[in-house]
Amino acid sequence: MTSGAFSVSTSVVAPGVAGGGTCCGRSWVGDERSHCCLRTRGCGEVFDDVELFDAHRVVGCCVSPWVMGLVQTKNRIWLRVLGG
């Protein structure tokens, strides 16, 4: 899948089926993860979904997930902060 001129690796599977991927020395599990591939000048991070991936790309550059206010799981997947 491409987002603009950049490549995003996504993992989309049927509900209830474990999905995941491996790229750039990273592995992840999840139904709709998005990976910003180092091989296409990306940052190598894994995002919870394609919307977060798209939001972190500004004018062809990666924005730090920290700057976006995202939090990282112990498995290094970036997520939105839940409101509370």
HELIX and SHEET records of a PDB file:
HELIX    1   1 LEU A   38  THR A   40  5                                   3    
HELIX    2   2 VAL A   50  HIS A   56  1                                   7    
SHEET    1   A 6 THR A   2  SER A   3  0                                        
SHEET    2   A 6 PHE A   6  THR A  10 -1                                        
SHEET    3   A 6 SER A  34  CYS A  36 -1                                        
SHEET    4   A 6 VAL A  46  PHE A  47 -1                                        
SHEET    5   A 6 ILE A  77  LEU A  79  1                                        
SHEET    6   A 6 VAL A  71  GLN A  72 -1                                        
SHEET    1   B 2 GLY A  20  CYS A  23  0                                        
SHEET    2   B 2 ARG A  26  VAL A  29 -1                                        
SHEET    1   C 2 ARG A  57  VAL A  58  0                                        
SHEET    2   C 2 CYS A  61  CYS A  62 -1                                        
END                                                                             
